[in-house]
């Protein structure tokens, strides 16, 4: 018999809390499929009190597809599929903007699972935004303007040499990542491959320009879109506790990790599931 779990939606646009499930236990096909359906409906799922070990987190993520190994971020020893996001006054965050993970590759991730390992006494929340809700809030004239446009996504926008190539070993790794990940083009408006819903697919972290427009036109339009996506009615905010886990659909969401906790330390582990080419 497939175990049951319950869903508590957190906002009309995005986010639901999941209870009644222990993610440390093997995930059967029926439960996996129900979680995937919940993900399509709510875009990001939150699970409390799920203290997963790195291998458990990797294996859980792998039930939803092949995993990505990040070209820049450090990883857990022996578990290269798990990124370590360890930030403090000595290692300042670089993800305090609205971004969608790894859109600088031809097939950006389907989704990601983020596990809270060490949480500051206050602050360090993460917000998610729905590109679908943002698209649907635009007028038909705005939608017609955006439809058919393409944007460039560049790894170097969020991973510049001055931050990630400070030692000879870091520079060698950074240069290899740069050479293997040249800028790519994606549609500004993407169709979700499973739900068929459409949404905005640009982000501050990696989107550099809209290729059909002049530089001034592109800059102005991207500023508008970034502000529009981040409107509060398109978002949900999660206050972390140690052991919490978030699972989000990366295809039409963005997220923002707040940096209000310094000089305290915050440690998160992320597993990233490979996706398909945006269309």
C-alpha positions as CSV (number, residue, x, y, z in Angstrom):
1,X,0.0,0.0,0.0
2,X,1.4,3.4,-1.0
3,X,2.0,5.6,2.1
4,X,-0.1,8.8,2.2
5,X,1.1,12.3,3.0
6,X,-0.8,15.6,3.3
7,X,-0.3,19.0,1.6
8,X,-0.8,22.4,3.1
9,X,-0.6,25.1,0.4
10,X,1.2,28.2,1.7
11,X,0.2,30.9,-0.9
12,X,-2.2,30.9,-3.9
13,X,0.7,31.1,-6.4
14,X,3.5,28.9,-5.0
15,X,4.5,26.6,-2.1
16,X,3.1,23.8,0.0
17,X,4.2,22.1,3.2
18,X,4.3,18.3,3.1
19,X,3.7,16.2,6.2
20,X,3.2,12.5,7.0
21,X,6.3,11.2,5.1
22,X,9.8,10.2,6.2
23,X,12.2,10.9,3.3
24,X,14.9,8.8,5.0
25,X,12.9,5.7,4.0
26,X,13.1,4.3,0.4
27,X,10.7,6.1,-1.9
28,X,8.3,3.8,-3.7
29,X,7.1,4.6,-7.2
30,X,3.6,5.5,-6.1
31,X,4.8,8.1,-3.5
32,X,7.4,9.4,-5.9
33,X,4.7,10.0,-8.5
34,X,2.4,11.7,-6.0
35,X,5.2,14.0,-4.9
36,X,6.0,14.8,-8.5
37,X,2.3,15.7,-9.1
38,X,2.4,17.9,-6.0
39,X,5.5,19.6,-7.3
40,X,3.8,20.4,-10.6
41,X,0.9,21.9,-8.7
42,X,2.8,23.9,-6.1
43,X,6.3,24.5,-7.7
44,X,8.1,24.1,-4.3
45,X,7.5,21.6,-1.5
46,X,8.8,22.0,2.1
47,X,9.5,19.1,4.4
48,X,10.2,19.5,8.1
49,X,12.4,17.3,10.3
50,X,14.1,15.4,7.5
51,X,17.7,15.1,8.7
52,X,19.1,13.4,5.6
53,X,22.7,12.2,5.3
54,X,24.3,13.3,2.0
55,X,24.0,9.8,0.5
56,X,20.3,9.7,1.4
57,X,19.7,13.1,-0.1
58,X,21.5,12.0,-3.3
59,X,19.5,8.8,-3.5
60,X,16.3,10.6,-2.9
61,X,17.0,13.1,-5.7
62,X,18.0,10.4,-8.1
63,X,14.5,8.9,-7.9
64,X,13.4,11.9,-9.9
65,X,16.1,11.8,-12.6
66,X,19.9,11.9,-13.3
67,X,21.9,14.3,-11.2
68,X,24.1,17.2,-12.1
69,X,27.6,17.7,-10.8
70,X,28.3,21.4,-10.4
71,X,31.5,22.7,-12.2
72,X,32.4,25.3,-9.6
73,X,30.9,24.8,-6.1
74,X,32.5,22.5,-3.6
75,X,30.9,19.1,-2.9
76,X,30.6,16.6,-0.1
77,X,33.6,14.3,0.0
78,X,32.7,11.1,-1.8
79,X,29.3,12.4,-2.8
80,X,30.0,14.8,-5.7
81,X,26.3,15.1,-6.5
82,X,25.8,17.1,-3.3
83,X,26.9,20.8,-3.4
84,X,28.0,22.4,-0.1
85,X,26.8,26.0,0.3
86,X,28.8,27.2,3.3
87,X,28.5,30.9,3.8
88,X,29.7,33.2,6.6
89,X,31.6,36.5,7.0
90,X,34.7,34.6,5.7
91,X,32.9,33.2,2.7
92,X,30.2,35.7,1.6
93,X,27.1,34.4,-0.2
94,X,26.9,34.8,-4.0
95,X,23.2,33.7,-4.4
96,X,21.5,36.8,-2.8
97,X,19.7,37.6,-6.0
98,X,16.7,36.1,-7.9
99,X,18.1,33.2,-9.8
100,X,17.2,29.9,-11.4
101,X,19.8,27.3,-10.9
102,X,22.3,26.4,-13.7
103,X,20.5,28.1,-16.6
104,X,23.9,28.5,-18.3
105,X,23.7,25.0,-19.7
106,X,21.7,23.7,-22.7
107,X,19.5,21.6,-20.4
108,X,18.9,23.4,-17.1
109,X,17.9,21.4,-14.1
110,X,14.5,19.9,-13.6
111,X,14.7,20.6,-9.9
112,X,16.7,20.6,-6.8
113,X,16.6,19.4,-3.2
114,X,18.0,21.7,-0.6
115,X,18.8,20.4,2.9
116,X,19.4,22.7,5.9
117,X,22.5,21.6,7.8
118,X,23.5,24.6,9.9
119,X,21.1,27.5,10.4
120,X,21.9,30.9,11.9
121,X,20.0,32.0,15.1
122,X,18.0,34.5,13.0
123,X,17.7,35.1,9.3
124,X,18.8,33.1,6.3
125,X,15.3,32.6,4.9
126,X,14.9,31.6,1.2
127,X,12.2,33.0,-1.1
128,X,10.8,31.3,-4.2
129,X,9.0,33.0,-7.1
130,X,6.7,31.4,-9.7
131,X,7.6,32.3,-13.3
132,X,4.1,30.9,-14.2
133,X,2.3,33.3,-11.9
134,X,4.4,36.2,-13.1
135,X,3.6,35.4,-16.7
136,X,-0.1,35.0,-16.1
137,X,-0.2,38.4,-14.3
138,X,1.0,40.2,-17.5
139,X,-1.5,41.8,-19.9
140,X,-2.0,40.1,-23.3
141,X,-0.1,42.9,-24.9
142,X,2.9,42.3,-22.7
143,X,2.7,38.6,-23.4
144,X,2.6,39.2,-27.1
145,X,5.7,41.4,-26.9
146,X,7.7,38.8,-25.0
147,X,6.6,35.7,-26.9
148,X,9.3,34.5,-29.3
149,X,12.1,36.5,-27.7
150,X,15.4,34.7,-26.6
151,X,17.8,35.5,-23.8
152,X,21.5,34.8,-23.3
153,X,22.5,33.0,-20.1
154,X,26.1,33.2,-19.0
155,X,27.9,31.3,-16.2
156,X,30.3,34.1,-15.7
157,X,27.6,36.5,-14.6
158,X,27.4,34.7,-11.2
159,X,30.8,33.0,-11.2
160,X,33.4,35.7,-12.0
161,X,37.1,35.0,-11.9
162,X,37.8,37.5,-9.1
163,X,35.6,35.5,-6.8
164,X,36.1,31.9,-7.9
165,X,39.6,31.8,-9.3
166,X,41.7,33.3,-6.5
167,X,44.2,30.4,-6.2
168,X,46.0,28.4,-8.9
169,X,43.8,25.3,-8.2
170,X,40.6,27.4,-8.3
171,X,41.7,29.1,-11.5
172,X,42.3,25.8,-13.3
173,X,38.9,24.6,-12.3
174,X,37.3,27.9,-13.2
175,X,38.9,28.0,-16.6
176,X,37.8,24.5,-17.3
177,X,34.2,25.3,-16.3
178,X,34.3,28.5,-18.4
179,X,35.5,26.7,-21.5
180,X,33.0,23.9,-21.1
181,X,30.1,26.3,-20.5
182,X,29.9,29.1,-23.1
183,X,26.8,31.3,-23.1
184,X,23.6,29.7,-24.2
185,X,20.3,31.0,-25.5
186,X,16.9,30.1,-24.0
187,X,13.4,31.4,-24.7
188,X,12.2,34.3,-22.5
189,X,8.9,32.5,-22.2
190,X,9.1,28.8,-21.6
191,X,6.5,26.1,-21.8
192,X,6.7,23.6,-18.9
193,X,7.4,20.1,-20.4
194,X,5.0,18.3,-18.1
195,X,2.2,20.7,-17.2
196,X,2.1,22.6,-20.5
197,X,1.8,25.9,-18.6
198,X,3.9,28.8,-19.7
199,X,6.1,31.1,-17.6
200,X,8.9,33.7,-17.6
201,X,12.4,32.1,-17.9
202,X,14.9,34.9,-17.2
203,X,16.8,35.5,-13.9
204,X,19.2,38.0,-12.4
205,X,21.8,35.3,-11.7
206,X,22.6,34.3,-15.3
207,X,20.5,36.2,-17.9
208,X,22.7,38.8,-19.6
209,X,20.7,40.1,-22.5
210,X,17.7,39.6,-24.8
211,X,19.2,39.0,-28.2
212,X,16.6,40.4,-30.4
213,X,16.8,43.9,-28.7
214,X,19.4,46.7,-28.5
215,X,21.4,46.8,-25.3
216,X,19.3,49.7,-23.9
217,X,16.1,48.0,-24.8
218,X,17.3,44.7,-23.3
219,X,18.5,46.3,-20.1
220,X,15.2,48.1,-19.6
221,X,13.1,45.1,-20.3
222,X,15.1,42.8,-18.1
223,X,14.9,45.2,-15.2
224,X,11.1,45.3,-15.6
225,X,10.8,41.5,-15.7
226,X,13.1,40.9,-12.7
227,X,11.0,43.4,-10.7
228,X,7.8,41.9,-11.9
229,X,8.7,38.3,-11.1
230,X,9.7,39.3,-7.5
231,X,6.4,40.9,-6.7
232,X,5.2,39.5,-3.3
233,X,2.1,37.9,-4.8
234,X,4.2,35.7,-6.9
235,X,6.4,34.4,-4.0
236,X,6.7,32.3,-0.9
237,X,9.2,32.7,2.0
238,X,10.5,29.8,4.1
239,X,12.1,30.2,7.5
240,X,14.5,27.4,7.8
241,X,15.0,25.0,10.8
242,X,17.8,22.5,10.9
243,X,16.7,19.3,9.1
244,X,14.2,21.1,6.8
245,X,14.3,20.1,3.1
246,X,12.9,22.0,0.1
247,X,12.2,20.4,-3.2
248,X,11.5,22.8,-6.1
249,X,10.7,22.7,-9.7
250,X,13.6,24.6,-11.2
251,X,12.1,24.9,-14.7
252,X,9.8,27.8,-14.0
253,X,10.7,29.1,-10.6
254,X,13.4,31.5,-9.2
255,X,14.7,31.7,-5.6
256,X,16.6,34.2,-3.4
257,X,18.6,33.4,-0.3
258,X,18.6,36.3,2.1
259,X,21.9,37.4,3.6
260,X,20.7,39.0,6.8
261,X,22.5,36.5,9.1
262,X,26.1,37.6,8.9
263,X,28.5,37.3,10.7
264,X,26.8,33.9,11.6
265,X,27.3,30.8,9.4
266,X,24.8,29.0,7.2
267,X,25.4,25.6,5.7
268,X,23.1,24.0,3.1
269,X,23.4,20.8,0.9
270,X,21.9,20.8,-2.6
271,X,21.2,17.9,-5.0
272,X,20.4,19.0,-8.5
273,X,18.3,17.0,-11.0
274,X,19.1,17.3,-14.7
275,X,16.3,18.6,-17.0
276,X,15.6,19.2,-20.7
277,X,16.1,21.9,-23.2
278,X,13.7,24.8,-22.6
279,X,11.1,25.3,-25.4
